[in-house]
Amino acid sequence: MKNIPYILIAIRFLFAPIIFFLAYVKGEESRFLILALMFIGLLTDIFDGIIARKVGVSSEKLRRLDSQVDLIFWLSLGLAAYFFNTELIKKQWIGIAVIFILEALCYIISWLKFGKETCTHAWLSKLWGLSLLIAFTYLIGFQQAGWAFHLTIILGIISHIDVILIILILPKWQYDVPSFYHAWQIRQGKQRKKTTFFN
């Protein structure tokens, strides 16, 4: 049981190059296979943390690994969406650029302050992940952007601002911080009761 979280993270890591290969080489005929891998990948992302906390192996090393694999996994899906909808994605470049800039800022600020990458697993970031799932389903599966795309951009901006605030407020580096409000409580010396299902 203690190895299952690592196995789930490894599955998601392996899915990333497969998704890239399918999108780049196989093209549109692989759309629904990529969607299947995306949904399976999301399930591994949900359960690796839950199982890790349940069996008592939720460590800094595991959570940092989980965060970096998440980034690789979602980037592979972003590239797949670009390959399938190049012109559509180019029309939305401003919103996408803002997300990339904010993502970079999260890492830069965290490295400057703590000497480590960010690893908050915040609640708004989890919500953004679900919105990405919907947006990529529309983009990859049906070649549409619409409301799902705009929602994920809005949630992406909000969730990244939340992470930046968490980093700025925390007195020292910490993983699994649900929100900037919880970071403020930590700064005030209050202990937070962790849960199995969220963090």
VEXVEX-799482 format. One record per residue (C-alpha): residue number from 1; x, y, z. Coordinates in steps of 0.05 Angstrom, whole numbers, always signed. Each point is the difference from the previous one (the first is absolute). Last residue first. Layout:
REC resi      u      v      w
REC  NUM      X      Y      Z
...
//
This chain:
REC resi      u      v      w
REC  199    -93   +357    +48
REC  198    -67    -13    -34
REC  197    -27    -70    +12
REC  196    +39    -22    +61
REC  195     -9    +64    +40
REC  194    +51    +44    +35
REC  193    -16    +39    +63
REC  192    +35    +67     -4
REC  191    +44    +27    +55
REC  190     -3    +74    +15
REC  189    +67    +37     +7
REC  188    -24    +66    -31
REC  187    +40    -16    -63
REC  186    -36    -67     -4
REC  185    -67    +37     +4
REC  184    +23    +46    -57
REC  183    +19    -61    -42
REC  182    -69    -28    +14
REC  181    -31    +63    -27
REC  180    +48     -3    -60
REC  179    -31    -67    -16
REC  178     +4    -76     +9
REC  177    +74     -5    +21
REC  176    +27    -69    -19
REC  175    +75    +13     +2
REC  174    +38    +48    +44
REC  173    +56    +50     -9
REC  172     +8    +49    +57
REC  171    -36    +63    +25
REC  170    -57    -12    -50
REC  169    -32    +64    -23
REC  168    +37    +11    -66
REC  167     -5    -72    -21
REC  166    -74     -4    +17
REC  165    -12    +66    -37
REC  164    +34    -28    -62
REC  163    -42    -63     +5
REC  162    -65    +40     +5
REC  161    +21    +43    -59
REC  160    +11    -65    -38
REC  159    -69    -25    +18
REC  158    -34    +64    -23
REC  157    +37     +2    -67
REC  156    -14    -73    -14
REC  155    -73     +7    +21
REC  154     -9    +55    -52
REC  153    +38    -38    -54
REC  152    -37    -64    +16
REC  151    -67    +35     -6
REC  150    +19    +31    -67
REC  149    +17    -68    -28
REC  148    -63    -33    +26
REC  147    -44    +57    -25
REC  146    +21     -7    -73
REC  145    +61    -39    -23
REC  144    -21    -53    -50
REC  143    +38    -54    -37
REC  142    -47    -55    +24
REC  141    +43    -50    +37
REC  140    +65    +38     +6
REC  139    -27    +69    +14
REC  138    -65    -18    +35
REC  137    +31    -54    +43
REC  136    +60    +46    +11
REC  135    -46    +54    +29
REC  134    -37    -49    +45
REC  133    +64    -31    +28
REC  132    +31    +69     +7
REC  131    -61    +21    +42
REC  130    +13    -60    +45
REC  129    +73    +21     +8
REC  128    -23    +71    +16
REC  127    -41    -28    +57
REC  126    +62    -36    +26
REC  125    +39    +65     -5
REC  124    -55    +35    +39
REC  123     +7    -51    +55
REC  122    +75    +10     +5
REC  121    +50    -55    -15
REC  120    +52    +47    +30
REC  119    +64    -27    -32
REC  118    +40    +60    -24
REC  117    +71    -11    -21
REC  116    +56     +5    +51
REC  115    +52    +52    +20
REC  114    -50    +30    +49
REC  113    -10    +72    -19
REC  112    +33     +5    -68
REC  111    -20    -71    -20
REC  110    -72    +12    +21
REC  109     -4    +67    -36
REC  108    +29    -30    -64
REC  107    -44    -62     +2
REC  106    -65    +38    +10
REC  105    +23    +53    -49
REC  104     +9    -53    -54
REC  103    -71    -24    +10
REC  102    -25    +72     -3
REC  101    +37    +12    -65
REC  100    -26    -65    -29
REC   99    -72    +17    +20
REC   98     +6    +71    -30
REC   97    +28    -30    -65
REC   96    -61    -46     -6
REC   95    -48    +58     +9
REC   94    +37    +41    -53
REC   93     +8    -58    -49
REC   92    -74    -13     -9
REC   91     +0    +10    -76
REC   90    +63    -44     -4
REC   89    -37    -56    +34
REC   88    -55     -1    -53
REC   87    +51     +2    -56
REC   86    +39    -59    +28
REC   85    -59    -42    +20
REC   84    +23    -73     -3
REC   83    +74    +12    +11
REC   82    -16    +53    +53
REC   81    -46    -46    +39
REC   80    +55    -53     -1
REC   79    +50    +52    +25
REC   78    -47    +18    +57
REC   77     -9    -74    +16
REC   76    +75     -8     +5
REC   75     +4    +62    +44
REC   74    -53    -31    +46
REC   73    +43    -62    +12
REC   72    +66    +37     +8
REC   71    -30    +48    +51
REC   70    -34    -57    +38
REC   69    +66    -37     +1
REC   68    +33    +59    +33
REC   67    -54     +5    +54
REC   66     -1    -74    +15
REC   65    +75     -2     +9
REC   64     -4    +58    +49
REC   63    -56    -37    +37
REC   62    +40    -65     +4
REC   61    +64    +33    +24
REC   60    -36    +43    +51
REC   59    -33    -63    +29
REC   58    -70    -30     -4
REC   57    +20    -71    +19
REC   56    -51    -11    +56
REC   55    -44    -54    -30
REC   54    -61    +45     -7
REC   53    +40    +62    -17
REC   52    +35    -35    -58
REC   51    -66    -32    -22
REC   50    -35    +67     -4
REC   49    +59    +33    -34
REC   48     +9    -54    -54
REC   47    -76     -5     -7
REC   46    -16    +66    -32
REC   45    +60     +3    -47
REC   44    -10    -72    -21
REC   43    -72    +17    -17
REC   42    +23    +60    -41
REC   41    +47    -44    -39
REC   40    -57    -49    -16
REC   39    -41    +59    -26
REC   38    +58    +26    -42
REC   37    +18    -69    -26
REC   36    -72     -8    -24
REC   35     +2    +69    -32
REC   34    +64    -20    -36
REC   33    -34    -63    -26
REC   32    -57    +44    -23
REC   31    +44    +46    -41
REC   30    +45    -53    -30
REC   29    -29     +4    -71
REC   28    +13    +75     +3
REC   27    +75     -7     -5
REC   26    +38    -65     +2
REC   25    +69    +30     +3
REC   24     -6    +65    +40
REC   23    -62    -15    +41
REC   22    +18    -73    +13
REC   21    +72    +16    +16
REC   20    -18    +57    +48
REC   19    -52    -43    +35
REC   18    +50    -57     +7
REC   17    +54    +48    +25
REC   16    -48    +23    +56
REC   15    -31    -67    +17
REC   14    +65    -25    +29
REC   13     +0    +55    +53
REC   12    -73    -15    +17
REC   11    +16    -73    +10
REC   10    +61    +18    +42
REC    9    -44    +42    +46
REC    8    -48    -59     +9
REC    7    +59    -46    +14
REC    6    +28    +48    +52
REC    5    -67     +4    +35
REC    4     -6    -77     -2
REC    3    +67    -13    +34
REC    2    -27     +5    +71
REC    1    -56    -48    -16
//
